[in-house]
Amino acid sequence: MVEGILIGMAVLCAVYFAVIVLYAGIGTSFAFIWLFFSALLLFLVYGKWYYVKNREQIPLWVPVSVVTTCLAGLVSLLVTCALVFWGAAASDHGGLDYVIVLGAMGKEHTVSDTLKKRLDKAIAYTEKNPDTILILSGGKAPGEAKSEARVMYDYLVYNGVKPENMLLEERSVSTVENIAYSKVLIERHTELERLKRPPMMPQKVPGRYLVAADRPEEIGILTSNYHIFRARLTAERWGLENVYGISADSDPVLFVHLCVREWASIIKDRLMGNM
């Protein structure tokens, strides 16, 4: 029974790998994880058979350690994917001061499908919230003629977004840098806007003056649905407060793969202290 389930799961992993390759190409990031999962499941089947045949020669701690490690990895994957799904279901929060639009690798002479979905979401958001400032975040990868931020800017201007409502952050090459450099850009812009405002006369009351404190900035992170959870935690780790996720659609065929890839990225960023 157990062997049958494991073999069936191994076949499904191999089939999904083939679907990914045929649908998105052999160069799809992290695609070979599904072949690894398939091989691991078949190894567990073989290991169980070998242990049954050689039970007296193999210490009990060996199968216990293998099963415990596999279960821990499975629980970690399921919990992380649940958090990713929870982030993907985030509802839009209107009236934000700034929205950081995270870039994605483009295609030659056009935007990628992932980036297009994010930009179309940004357009829809600005139509409902015309006073929001968009922070277009993404640097230039080797071989690219323009930065991701510049590509996003051109696309958004072409589709009617006002140039004065956008700021470009063109240095970042990762999610962590997206957040860190965008935070600096927001702080500079906020300070410039504050200096432009005319001084406010304090309201005098008997024995004291009342001066209203500046309202904390509310900031959105606009990215693909599977990426919301990690982006928000990264933003909070880097000191951004009042952060809200704005979820753009992702490819339905690749969604499961993207969530698994995100699981690996979350573990990496946790270990490196980025979130």
DRENPA-3360 file (N, C-alpha, C; in nm, 2 decimals, always signed):
BEGIN
1 = MVEGILIG = +0.08/-0.12/+0.00/+0.00/+0.00/+0.00/+0.09/+0.13/+0.00 ~ +0.18/+0.13/+0.10/+0.27/+0.25/+0.11/+0.35/+0.26/-0.02 ~ +0.41/+0.15/-0.06/+0.49/+0.15/-0.18/+0.41/+0.20/-0.31 ~ +0.29/+0.16/-0.32/+0.21/+0.20/-0.43/+0.18/+0.35/-0.43 ~ +0.16/+0.41/-0.31/+0.14/+0.55/-0.30/+0.27/+0.63/-0.34 ~ +0.38/+0.58/-0.29/+0.51/+0.64/-0.32/+0.54/+0.64/-0.46 ~ +0.52/+0.52/-0.53/+0.54/+0.51/-0.67/+0.45/+0.60/-0.75 ~ +0.32/+0.60/-0.71/+0.23/+0.69/-0.78/+0.27/+0.84/-0.77;
9 = MAVLCAVY = +0.32/+0.88/-0.65/+0.36/+1.02/-0.63/+0.49/+1.04/-0.71 ~ +0.58/+0.94/-0.72/+0.70/+0.96/-0.80/+0.66/+0.98/-0.95 ~ +0.57/+0.90/-1.00/+0.52/+0.92/-1.14/+0.46/+1.06/-1.16 ~ +0.38/+1.10/-1.07/+0.32/+1.24/-1.08/+0.43/+1.35/-1.09 ~ +0.53/+1.33/-1.00/+0.64/+1.43/-1.00/+0.71/+1.43/-1.14 ~ +0.74/+1.31/-1.19/+0.81/+1.31/-1.32/+0.72/+1.36/-1.43 ~ +0.59/+1.33/-1.43/+0.50/+1.39/-1.53/+0.49/+1.54/-1.52 ~ +0.48/+1.59/-1.40/+0.48/+1.74/-1.38/+0.60/+1.80/-1.43;
17 = FAVIVLYA = +0.72/+1.74/-1.41/+0.84/+1.79/-1.47/+0.83/+1.80/-1.62 ~ +0.78/+1.70/-1.68/+0.76/+1.70/-1.83/+0.67/+1.81/-1.87 ~ +0.56/+1.83/-1.80/+0.47/+1.93/-1.83/+0.54/+2.07/-1.82 ~ +0.62/+2.09/-1.72/+0.69/+2.22/-1.70/+0.78/+2.24/-1.82 ~ +0.85/+2.14/-1.86/+0.95/+2.15/-1.97/+0.88/+2.18/-2.10 ~ +0.77/+2.11/-2.12/+0.70/+2.13/-2.25/+0.63/+2.26/-2.25 ~ +0.58/+2.31/-2.14/+0.50/+2.43/-2.13/+0.59/+2.55/-2.13 ~ +0.70/+2.55/-2.05/+0.78/+2.67/-2.02/+0.92/+2.66/-2.07;
25 = GIGTSFAF = +0.97/+2.54/-2.10/+1.10/+2.53/-2.15/+1.19/+2.46/-2.05 ~ +1.30/+2.40/-2.09/+1.39/+2.33/-2.01/+1.47/+2.42/-1.91 ~ +1.48/+2.55/-1.95/+1.55/+2.64/-1.86/+1.47/+2.70/-1.75 ~ +1.35/+2.65/-1.73/+1.26/+2.70/-1.62/+1.33/+2.68/-1.48 ~ +1.34/+2.79/-1.41/+1.41/+2.79/-1.28/+1.36/+2.68/-1.19 ~ +1.45/+2.60/-1.13/+1.42/+2.51/-1.03/+1.34/+2.39/-1.08 ~ +1.32/+2.37/-1.21/+1.23/+2.27/-1.26/+1.28/+2.13/-1.22 ~ +1.41/+2.11/-1.20/+1.46/+1.98/-1.18/+1.43/+1.93/-1.04;
33 = IWLFFSAL = +1.38/+2.01/-0.95/+1.34/+1.97/-0.82/+1.24/+1.86/-0.83 ~ +1.16/+1.86/-0.93/+1.05/+1.75/-0.95/+1.11/+1.62/-0.98 ~ +1.22/+1.62/-1.06/+1.29/+1.49/-1.08/+1.36/+1.44/-0.95 ~ +1.41/+1.54/-0.87/+1.47/+1.50/-0.74/+1.36/+1.44/-0.65 ~ +1.24/+1.50/-0.65/+1.14/+1.44/-0.57/+1.10/+1.30/-0.62 ~ +1.09/+1.29/-0.75/+1.06/+1.15/-0.80/+1.16/+1.05/-0.77 ~ +1.29/+1.09/-0.78/+1.40/+0.99/-0.74/+1.40/+0.96/-0.60 ~ +1.37/+1.07/-0.51/+1.37/+1.04/-0.37/+1.26/+0.95/-0.33;
41 = LLFLVYGK = +1.14/+0.96/-0.39/+1.03/+0.87/-0.36/+1.06/+0.73/-0.40 ~ +1.12/+0.71/-0.52/+1.16/+0.58/-0.56/+1.27/+0.52/-0.47 ~ +1.36/+0.61/-0.42/+1.46/+0.56/-0.33/+1.40/+0.51/-0.20 ~ +1.30/+0.58/-0.15/+1.23/+0.54/-0.03/+1.16/+0.40/-0.05 ~ +1.11/+0.38/-0.17/+1.05/+0.25/-0.20/+1.15/+0.14/-0.19 ~ +1.27/+0.17/-0.26/+1.38/+0.07/-0.26/+1.43/+0.05/-0.12 ~ +1.44/+0.16/-0.04/+1.50/+0.15/+0.10/+1.41/+0.07/+0.19 ~ +1.28/+0.08/+0.17/+1.18/+0.00/+0.25/+1.20/-0.14/+0.22;
49 = WYYVKNRE = +1.20/-0.17/+0.09/+1.22/-0.31/+0.05/+1.35/-0.37/+0.10 ~ +1.46/-0.29/+0.09/+1.59/-0.34/+0.13/+1.60/-0.36/+0.29 ~ +1.53/-0.27/+0.36/+1.53/-0.28/+0.50/+1.45/-0.41/+0.55 ~ +1.34/-0.43/+0.48/+1.26/-0.55/+0.52/+1.35/-0.68/+0.49 ~ +1.43/-0.68/+0.39/+1.51/-0.80/+0.35/+1.63/-0.81/+0.44 ~ +1.68/-0.70/+0.50/+1.80/-0.70/+0.58/+1.78/-0.64/+0.72 ~ +1.66/-0.66/+0.77/+1.62/-0.60/+0.90/+1.73/-0.62/+1.01 ~ +1.78/-0.74/+1.02/+1.87/-0.78/+1.13/+2.01/-0.71/+1.12;
57 = QIPLWVPV = +2.04/-0.67/+1.00/+2.17/-0.61/+0.98/+2.17/-0.45/+0.98 ~ +2.06/-0.39/+0.98/+2.05/-0.25/+0.98/+2.00/-0.20/+1.11 ~ +2.07/-0.11/+1.18/+2.03/-0.05/+1.31/+1.89/+0.02/+1.29 ~ +1.81/+0.02/+1.39/+1.68/+0.08/+1.39/+1.69/+0.23/+1.36 ~ +1.80/+0.30/+1.41/+1.80/+0.44/+1.40/+1.82/+0.49/+1.25 ~ +1.86/+0.40/+1.16/+1.88/+0.44/+1.02/+1.74/+0.46/+0.96 ~ +1.65/+0.37/+0.96/+1.51/+0.40/+0.90/+1.44/+0.51/+0.98 ~ +1.45/+0.51/+1.11/+1.39/+0.61/+1.19/+1.44/+0.75/+1.14;
65 = SVVTTCLA = +1.57/+0.77/+1.13/+1.62/+0.89/+1.09/+1.58/+0.94/+0.95 ~ +1.57/+0.84/+0.86/+1.53/+0.87/+0.72/+1.39/+0.91/+0.72 ~ +1.30/+0.84/+0.79/+1.16/+0.87/+0.79/+1.13/+1.01/+0.86 ~ +1.20/+1.03/+0.97/+1.19/+1.16/+1.04/+1.23/+1.27/+0.96 ~ +1.34/+1.26/+0.89/+1.39/+1.37/+0.80/+1.29/+1.40/+0.69 ~ +1.24/+1.29/+0.63/+1.14/+1.31/+0.52/+1.01/+1.37/+0.57 ~ +0.97/+1.33/+0.68/+0.84/+1.39/+0.74/+0.86/+1.53/+0.77 ~ +0.98/+1.57/+0.83/+1.01/+1.71/+0.87/+1.01/+1.79/+0.74;
73 = GLVSLLVT = +1.07/+1.74/+0.63/+1.07/+1.82/+0.51/+0.94/+1.83/+0.45 ~ +0.85/+1.73/+0.46/+0.72/+1.74/+0.41/+0.63/+1.84/+0.48 ~ +0.64/+1.83/+0.62/+0.57/+1.93/+0.70/+0.61/+2.07/+0.67 ~ +0.74/+2.09/+0.66/+0.80/+2.22/+0.63/+0.74/+2.27/+0.49 ~ +0.74/+2.18/+0.39/+0.68/+2.22/+0.26/+0.54/+2.25/+0.27 ~ +0.46/+2.17/+0.34/+0.31/+2.19/+0.35/+0.28/+2.32/+0.42 ~ +0.35/+2.35/+0.54/+0.32/+2.47/+0.61/+0.36/+2.59/+0.53 ~ +0.48/+2.59/+0.47/+0.52/+2.70/+0.39/+0.42/+2.73/+0.27;
81 = CALVFWGA = +0.38/+2.62/+0.21/+0.29/+2.64/+0.09/+0.15/+2.70/+0.14 ~ +0.11/+2.65/+0.26/-0.01/+2.71/+0.32/+0.00/+2.86/+0.35 ~ +0.12/+2.90/+0.39/+0.14/+3.04/+0.42/+0.15/+3.12/+0.28 ~ +0.21/+3.06/+0.18/+0.21/+3.12/+0.05/+0.07/+3.13/-0.01 ~ -0.01/+3.03/+0.01/-0.15/+3.04/-0.04/-0.23/+3.15/+0.04 ~ -0.20/+3.16/+0.17/-0.26/+3.27/+0.25/-0.22/+3.41/+0.20 ~ -0.09/+3.42/+0.17/-0.05/+3.55/+0.11/-0.11/+3.58/-0.02 ~ -0.12/+3.47/-0.11/-0.18/+3.49/-0.24/-0.33/+3.53/-0.23;
89 = AASDHGGL = -0.40/+3.50/-0.12/-0.54/+3.54/-0.11/-0.56/+3.68/-0.05 ~ -0.45/+3.75/-0.03/-0.46/+3.89/+0.03/-0.54/+3.98/-0.06 ~ -0.64/+4.05/+0.00/-0.72/+4.14/-0.07/-0.65/+4.28/-0.08 ~ -0.69/+4.35/-0.18/-0.62/+4.48/-0.21/-0.66/+4.58/-0.10 ~ -0.57/+4.66/-0.06/-0.59/+4.77/+0.04/-0.58/+4.90/-0.03 ~ -0.69/+4.98/-0.04/-0.69/+5.10/-0.11/-0.63/+5.22/-0.04 ~ -0.60/+5.33/-0.12/-0.55/+5.45/-0.06/-0.41/+5.45/+0.00 ~ -0.33/+5.36/-0.05/-0.19/+5.35/+0.00/-0.11/+5.47/-0.05;
97 = DYVIVLGA = -0.01/+5.51/+0.03/+0.08/+5.62/-0.01/+0.17/+5.58/-0.12 ~ +0.23/+5.46/-0.11/+0.33/+5.41/-0.20/+0.30/+5.26/-0.23 ~ +0.32/+5.22/-0.35/+0.31/+5.07/-0.39/+0.44/+5.04/-0.46 ~ +0.52/+4.94/-0.40/+0.64/+4.89/-0.46/+0.60/+4.78/-0.56 ~ +0.63/+4.80/-0.69/+0.60/+4.70/-0.79/+0.73/+4.63/-0.81 ~ +0.73/+4.50/-0.78/+0.85/+4.42/-0.79/+0.87/+4.37/-0.94 ~ +0.99/+4.39/-0.99/+1.02/+4.35/-1.13/+1.03/+4.20/-1.15 ~ +1.04/+4.17/-1.27/+1.06/+4.03/-1.31/+1.14/+4.03/-1.44;
105 = MGKEHTVS = +1.22/+3.92/-1.46/+1.30/+3.92/-1.59/+1.21/+3.93/-1.71 ~ +1.24/+4.01/-1.80/+1.16/+4.04/-1.92/+1.21/+3.95/-2.04 ~ +1.14/+3.97/-2.15/+1.17/+3.91/-2.27/+1.23/+4.01/-2.37 ~ +1.30/+3.97/-2.47/+1.35/+4.07/-2.57/+1.24/+4.14/-2.63 ~ +1.25/+4.28/-2.63/+1.15/+4.37/-2.69/+1.01/+4.37/-2.63 ~ +0.99/+4.29/-2.52/+0.86/+4.29/-2.46/+0.87/+4.25/-2.31 ~ +0.76/+4.26/-2.24/+0.76/+4.22/-2.10/+0.72/+4.07/-2.10 ~ +0.77/+4.00/-1.99/+0.73/+3.86/-1.97/+0.59/+3.85/-1.93;
113 = DTLKKRLD = +0.53/+3.73/-1.93/+0.39/+3.71/-1.89/+0.38/+3.75/-1.74 ~ +0.48/+3.71/-1.66/+0.47/+3.74/-1.52/+0.47/+3.89/-1.49 ~ +0.56/+3.96/-1.56/+0.57/+4.10/-1.54/+0.45/+4.17/-1.59 ~ +0.39/+4.13/-1.70/+0.27/+4.19/-1.76/+0.16/+4.18/-1.66 ~ +0.14/+4.06/-1.59/+0.04/+4.05/-1.49/+0.05/+4.15/-1.38 ~ +0.18/+4.17/-1.33/+0.20/+4.26/-1.23/+0.17/+4.40/-1.27 ~ +0.21/+4.44/-1.39/+0.19/+4.57/-1.44/+0.04/+4.60/-1.47 ~ -0.03/+4.51/-1.52/-0.17/+4.52/-1.54/-0.24/+4.54/-1.41;
121 = KAIAYTEK = -0.19/+4.47/-1.30/-0.25/+4.49/-1.17/-0.22/+4.63/-1.12 ~ -0.10/+4.68/-1.15/-0.06/+4.82/-1.11/-0.15/+4.92/-1.17 ~ -0.18/+4.90/-1.30/-0.26/+4.99/-1.38/-0.40/+4.99/-1.31 ~ -0.46/+4.88/-1.29/-0.59/+4.87/-1.22/-0.59/+4.94/-1.09 ~ -0.48/+4.92/-1.01/-0.48/+4.98/-0.88/-0.47/+5.13/-0.89 ~ -0.39/+5.19/-0.98/-0.38/+5.33/-0.99/-0.51/+5.40/-1.04 ~ -0.58/+5.32/-1.12/-0.71/+5.38/-1.17/-0.81/+5.40/-1.05 ~ -0.80/+5.31/-0.95/-0.88/+5.33/-0.83/-0.82/+5.42/-0.73;
129 = NPDTILIL = -0.69/+5.43/-0.73/-0.61/+5.51/-0.63/-0.52/+5.60/-0.70 ~ -0.56/+5.71/-0.77/-0.48/+5.79/-0.85/-0.37/+5.87/-0.78 ~ -0.38/+5.88/-0.65/-0.28/+5.96/-0.57/-0.16/+5.87/-0.52 ~ -0.17/+5.74/-0.54/-0.07/+5.65/-0.50/+0.06/+5.66/-0.59 ~ +0.17/+5.66/-0.53/+0.30/+5.67/-0.60/+0.35/+5.53/-0.62 ~ +0.38/+5.49/-0.74/+0.44/+5.36/-0.77/+0.59/+5.36/-0.77 ~ +0.65/+5.27/-0.69/+0.79/+5.25/-0.69/+0.82/+5.13/-0.78 ~ +0.88/+5.16/-0.90/+0.91/+5.05/-0.99/+1.05/+5.00/-0.96;
137 = SGGKAPGE = +1.06/+4.87/-0.91/+1.18/+4.82/-0.86/+1.24/+4.71/-0.94 ~ +1.36/+4.72/-0.99/+1.42/+4.62/-1.06/+1.54/+4.67/-1.14 ~ +1.66/+4.61/-1.13/+1.78/+4.65/-1.20/+1.79/+4.58/-1.33 ~ +1.91/+4.59/-1.39/+1.94/+4.54/-1.52/+2.02/+4.41/-1.51 ~ +1.97/+4.31/-1.56/+2.04/+4.18/-1.56/+2.14/+4.18/-1.68 ~ +2.25/+4.09/-1.67/+2.34/+4.09/-1.78/+2.28/+4.05/-1.91 ~ +2.31/+4.13/-2.01/+2.25/+4.10/-2.14/+2.12/+4.18/-2.17 ~ +2.07/+4.24/-2.07/+1.95/+4.32/-2.09/+1.98/+4.46/-2.13;
145 = AKSEARVM = +1.91/+4.52/-2.22/+1.93/+4.66/-2.27/+1.88/+4.76/-2.17 ~ +1.77/+4.73/-2.10/+1.71/+4.82/-2.01/+1.70/+4.75/-1.87 ~ +1.69/+4.83/-1.77/+1.65/+4.78/-1.64/+1.51/+4.74/-1.63 ~ +1.48/+4.65/-1.54/+1.34/+4.61/-1.53/+1.25/+4.73/-1.49 ~ +1.30/+4.82/-1.41/+1.22/+4.94/-1.37/+1.19/+5.02/-1.49 ~ +1.29/+5.04/-1.58/+1.27/+5.12/-1.70/+1.17/+5.05/-1.80 ~ +1.17/+4.92/-1.81/+1.08/+4.85/-1.89/+0.94/+4.87/-1.83 ~ +0.92/+4.86/-1.70/+0.79/+4.88/-1.64/+0.74/+5.02/-1.66;
153 = YDYLVYNG = +0.83/+5.11/-1.65/+0.80/+5.26/-1.67/+0.74/+5.28/-1.81 ~ +0.81/+5.23/-1.91/+0.77/+5.24/-2.05/+0.63/+5.18/-2.07 ~ +0.61/+5.06/-2.01/+0.48/+4.99/-2.03/+0.37/+5.07/-1.96 ~ +0.39/+5.12/-1.84/+0.29/+5.19/-1.77/+0.25/+5.32/-1.83 ~ +0.36/+5.40/-1.88/+0.33/+5.52/-1.94/+0.25/+5.50/-2.07 ~ +0.29/+5.40/-2.15/+0.21/+5.36/-2.27/+0.07/+5.33/-2.24 ~ +0.04/+5.28/-2.12/-0.10/+5.24/-2.09/-0.16/+5.35/-2.00 ~ -0.11/+5.47/-2.00/-0.18/+5.58/-1.94/-0.15/+5.62/-1.80;
161 = VKPENMLL = -0.05/+5.55/-1.73/-0.02/+5.59/-1.60/+0.07/+5.72/-1.60 ~ +0.04/+5.82/-1.52/+0.11/+5.94/-1.52/+0.25/+5.93/-1.48 ~ +0.35/+5.98/-1.55/+0.49/+5.97/-1.52/+0.52/+6.03/-1.38 ~ +0.45/+6.13/-1.34/+0.48/+6.20/-1.21/+0.44/+6.11/-1.09 ~ +0.36/+6.01/-1.12/+0.32/+5.91/-1.01/+0.41/+5.79/-1.00 ~ +0.53/+5.80/-1.07/+0.62/+5.68/-1.06/+0.76/+5.72/-1.03 ~ +0.82/+5.64/-0.95/+0.96/+5.65/-0.92/+1.04/+5.53/-0.96 ~ +1.16/+5.54/-1.01/+1.23/+5.42/-1.06/+1.34/+5.39/-0.96;
169 = EERSVSTV = +1.35/+5.26/-0.93/+1.46/+5.20/-0.85/+1.53/+5.10/-0.94 ~ +1.65/+5.13/-0.98/+1.71/+5.05/-1.09/+1.84/+4.98/-1.05 ~ +1.86/+4.96/-0.92/+1.98/+4.89/-0.87/+1.96/+4.75/-0.83 ~ +1.84/+4.71/-0.79/+1.82/+4.58/-0.72/+1.82/+4.46/-0.82 ~ +1.87/+4.35/-0.76/+1.88/+4.23/-0.84/+1.81/+4.11/-0.76 ~ +1.75/+4.14/-0.65/+1.69/+4.03/-0.57/+1.57/+4.10/-0.49 ~ +1.49/+4.01/-0.43/+1.38/+4.06/-0.35/+1.43/+4.15/-0.24 ~ +1.53/+4.10/-0.17/+1.59/+4.18/-0.06/+1.63/+4.32/-0.10;
177 = ENIAYSKV = +1.70/+4.32/-0.22/+1.74/+4.45/-0.27/+1.63/+4.54/-0.32 ~ +1.53/+4.47/-0.37/+1.40/+4.54/-0.41/+1.35/+4.62/-0.30 ~ +1.34/+4.56/-0.18/+1.28/+4.62/-0.06/+1.37/+4.72/+0.00 ~ +1.50/+4.69/+0.01/+1.60/+4.78/+0.07/+1.61/+4.91/-0.01 ~ +1.64/+4.90/-0.14/+1.65/+5.02/-0.22/+1.52/+5.10/-0.23 ~ +1.41/+5.03/-0.24/+1.28/+5.10/-0.25/+1.25/+5.18/-0.12 ~ +1.29/+5.12/+0.00/+1.28/+5.19/+0.13/+1.35/+5.32/+0.13 ~ +1.48/+5.32/+0.08/+1.56/+5.44/+0.07/+1.49/+5.54/-0.02;
185 = LIERHTEL = +1.44/+5.50/-0.13/+1.37/+5.59/-0.23/+1.25/+5.65/-0.17 ~ +1.17/+5.57/-0.10/+1.05/+5.62/-0.03/+1.08/+5.72/+0.08 ~ +1.19/+5.70/+0.15/+1.22/+5.79/+0.26/+1.27/+5.92/+0.20 ~ +1.35/+5.92/+0.09/+1.39/+6.04/+0.03/+1.27/+6.12/-0.03 ~ +1.18/+6.05/-0.10/+1.07/+6.12/-0.16/+0.97/+6.17/-0.05 ~ +0.96/+6.10/+0.06/+0.87/+6.15/+0.17/+0.93/+6.28/+0.23 ~ +1.06/+6.28/+0.25/+1.13/+6.40/+0.30/+1.12/+6.52/+0.21 ~ +1.13/+6.50/+0.08/+1.12/+6.60/-0.02/+0.98/+6.66/-0.02;
193 = ERLKRPPM = +0.88/+6.57/-0.01/+0.74/+6.62/-0.01/+0.71/+6.69/+0.12 ~ +0.77/+6.65/+0.23/+0.75/+6.72/+0.35/+0.81/+6.86/+0.35 ~ +0.92/+6.88/+0.28/+0.99/+7.01/+0.27/+0.91/+7.10/+0.18 ~ +0.84/+7.05/+0.09/+0.76/+7.13/-0.01/+0.63/+7.19/+0.06 ~ +0.58/+7.12/+0.16/+0.46/+7.17/+0.23/+0.49/+7.30/+0.30 ~ +0.39/+7.39/+0.30/+0.41/+7.51/+0.38/+0.40/+7.48/+0.52 ~ +0.47/+7.56/+0.60/+0.47/+7.53/+0.75/+0.33/+7.55/+0.81 ~ +0.30/+7.46/+0.90/+0.16/+7.47/+0.96/+0.17/+7.55/+1.09;
201 = MPQKVPGR = +0.08/+7.64/+1.11/+0.08/+7.71/+1.24/+0.02/+7.62/+1.35 ~ +0.09/+7.61/+1.46/+0.04/+7.53/+1.57/-0.09/+7.59/+1.63 ~ -0.17/+7.51/+1.67/-0.30/+7.55/+1.73/-0.28/+7.57/+1.88 ~ -0.30/+7.70/+1.93/-0.27/+7.73/+2.07/-0.39/+7.70/+2.15 ~ -0.37/+7.63/+2.26/-0.47/+7.61/+2.36/-0.41/+7.65/+2.49 ~ -0.50/+7.68/+2.59/-0.45/+7.73/+2.72/-0.33/+7.65/+2.78 ~ -0.21/+7.71/+2.79/-0.10/+7.64/+2.85/-0.02/+7.55/+2.77 ~ -0.06/+7.53/+2.64/+0.02/+7.43/+2.55/+0.00/+7.46/+2.41;
209 = YLVAADRP = +0.08/+7.40/+2.32/+0.06/+7.40/+2.18/+0.04/+7.25/+2.13 ~ -0.05/+7.23/+2.04/-0.08/+7.10/+1.99/-0.03/+7.10/+1.84 ~ +0.06/+7.00/+1.81/+0.11/+6.98/+1.68/+0.09/+6.84/+1.64 ~ +0.01/+6.82/+1.53/-0.02/+6.69/+1.49/+0.10/+6.62/+1.43 ~ +0.12/+6.49/+1.47/+0.23/+6.42/+1.41/+0.20/+6.37/+1.27 ~ +0.30/+6.35/+1.19/+0.28/+6.30/+1.06/+0.22/+6.17/+1.06 ~ +0.13/+6.14/+0.97/+0.07/+6.01/+0.96/+0.17/+5.91/+0.90 ~ +0.18/+5.79/+0.96/+0.27/+5.69/+0.91/+0.24/+5.65/+0.77;
217 = EEIGILTS = +0.34/+5.64/+0.69/+0.32/+5.60/+0.55/+0.26/+5.46/+0.54 ~ +0.17/+5.44/+0.45/+0.11/+5.30/+0.42/+0.17/+5.26/+0.29 ~ +0.23/+5.14/+0.29/+0.30/+5.09/+0.17/+0.25/+4.96/+0.13 ~ +0.23/+4.94/+0.00/+0.19/+4.82/-0.06/+0.31/+4.75/-0.13 ~ +0.31/+4.62/-0.14/+0.41/+4.54/-0.21/+0.33/+4.47/-0.32 ~ +0.34/+4.51/-0.45/+0.27/+4.44/-0.55/+0.36/+4.34/-0.62 ~ +0.32/+4.22/-0.62/+0.40/+4.11/-0.68/+0.31/+4.00/-0.72 ~ +0.37/+3.89/-0.77/+0.28/+3.77/-0.80/+0.23/+3.71/-0.68;
225 = NYHIFRAR = +0.11/+3.64/-0.69/+0.05/+3.59/-0.57/+0.13/+3.50/-0.49 ~ +0.21/+3.41/-0.55/+0.29/+3.32/-0.47/+0.41/+3.39/-0.40 ~ +0.44/+3.51/-0.43/+0.55/+3.58/-0.38/+0.52/+3.68/-0.27 ~ +0.39/+3.70/-0.24/+0.34/+3.80/-0.15/+0.39/+3.77/-0.01 ~ +0.39/+3.65/+0.04/+0.42/+3.62/+0.18/+0.57/+3.65/+0.20 ~ +0.66/+3.61/+0.12/+0.80/+3.64/+0.14/+0.83/+3.78/+0.12 ~ +0.77/+3.85/+0.03/+0.80/+3.99/+0.01/+0.75/+4.07/+0.13 ~ +0.64/+4.04/+0.19/+0.59/+4.12/+0.30/+0.68/+4.09/+0.42;
233 = LTAERWGL = +0.72/+3.97/+0.45/+0.81/+3.94/+0.56/+0.95/+4.01/+0.54 ~ +0.99/+4.01/+0.42/+1.12/+4.08/+0.39/+1.11/+4.23/+0.42 ~ +0.99/+4.29/+0.38/+0.97/+4.43/+0.40/+0.97/+4.46/+0.55 ~ +0.90/+4.38/+0.62/+0.90/+4.40/+0.77/+1.03/+4.38/+0.83 ~ +1.11/+4.29/+0.78/+1.24/+4.27/+0.83/+1.33/+4.39/+0.81 ~ +1.31/+4.46/+0.70/+1.39/+4.58/+0.67/+1.33/+4.71/+0.72 ~ +1.23/+4.70/+0.81/+1.19/+4.82/+0.89/+1.07/+4.89/+0.83 ~ +1.01/+4.83/+0.72/+0.89/+4.90/+0.67/+0.77/+4.86/+0.75;
241 = ENVYGISA = +0.69/+4.96/+0.79/+0.57/+4.94/+0.87/+0.45/+4.96/+0.79 ~ +0.33/+4.91/+0.84/+0.21/+4.93/+0.77/+0.22/+4.88/+0.62 ~ +0.26/+4.76/+0.61/+0.29/+4.70/+0.47/+0.17/+4.61/+0.44 ~ +0.12/+4.62/+0.31/+0.01/+4.54/+0.26/+0.05/+4.47/+0.13 ~ +0.00/+4.35/+0.12/+0.03/+4.28/-0.01/-0.08/+4.31/-0.11 ~ -0.03/+4.33/-0.24/-0.12/+4.34/-0.35/-0.09/+4.23/-0.45 ~ -0.18/+4.14/-0.47/-0.15/+4.01/-0.53/-0.19/+4.02/-0.68 ~ -0.09/+3.99/-0.77/-0.11/+3.98/-0.91/-0.12/+3.83/-0.94;
249 = DSDPVLFV = -0.20/+3.79/-1.05/-0.21/+3.66/-1.09/-0.08/+3.60/-1.13 ~ -0.07/+3.47/-1.13/+0.04/+3.40/-1.18/-0.01/+3.29/-1.28 ~ +0.09/+3.22/-1.35/+0.05/+3.12/-1.44/-0.01/+3.00/-1.37 ~ -0.14/+2.96/-1.40/-0.20/+2.85/-1.33/-0.13/+2.72/-1.35 ~ -0.07/+2.69/-1.46/+0.00/+2.57/-1.48/+0.12/+2.55/-1.40 ~ +0.19/+2.67/-1.38/+0.32/+2.67/-1.30/+0.30/+2.70/-1.16 ~ +0.18/+2.73/-1.11/+0.16/+2.78/-0.98/+0.21/+2.68/-0.87 ~ +0.19/+2.56/-0.88/+0.24/+2.46/-0.78/+0.39/+2.46/-0.78;
257 = HLCVREWA = +0.45/+2.46/-0.90/+0.60/+2.47/-0.91/+0.65/+2.59/-0.84 ~ +0.59/+2.71/-0.87/+0.63/+2.83/-0.82/+0.62/+2.84/-0.67 ~ +0.52/+2.77/-0.61/+0.51/+2.77/-0.46/+0.62/+2.68/-0.40 ~ +0.65/+2.57/-0.47/+0.76/+2.49/-0.42/+0.89/+2.56/-0.43 ~ +0.91/+2.63/-0.54/+1.04/+2.71/-0.55/+1.04/+2.82/-0.44 ~ +0.92/+2.88/-0.41/+0.92/+2.98/-0.31/+0.95/+2.92/-0.17 ~ +0.91/+2.80/-0.15/+0.95/+2.73/-0.02/+1.10/+2.73/-0.01 ~ +1.17/+2.69/-0.11/+1.32/+2.69/-0.10/+1.37/+2.83/-0.08;
265 = SIIKDRLM = +1.32/+2.93/-0.15/+1.36/+3.07/-0.13/+1.34/+3.12/+0.01 ~ +1.23/+3.08/+0.07/+1.19/+3.12/+0.21/+1.29/+3.06/+0.30 ~ +1.32/+2.93/+0.29/+1.42/+2.87/+0.38/+1.56/+2.94/+0.36 ~ +1.60/+2.97/+0.24/+1.73/+3.03/+0.22/+1.73/+3.17/+0.28 ~ +1.62/+3.25/+0.26/+1.62/+3.38/+0.32/+1.62/+3.38/+0.47 ~ +1.55/+3.28/+0.53/+1.54/+3.27/+0.67/+1.68/+3.24/+0.73 ~ +1.75/+3.15/+0.66/+1.89/+3.11/+0.71/+1.99/+3.23/+0.69 ~ +1.96/+3.31/+0.59/+2.05/+3.43/+0.57/+2.01/+3.55/+0.65;
273 = GNM = +1.90/+3.54/+0.72/+1.85/+3.66/+0.80/+1.79/+3.77/+0.72 ~ +1.74/+3.73/+0.60/+1.68/+3.84/+0.52/+1.53/+3.86/+0.55 ~ +1.47/+3.77/+0.63/+1.33/+3.78/+0.66/+1.30/+3.71/+0.79;
% end
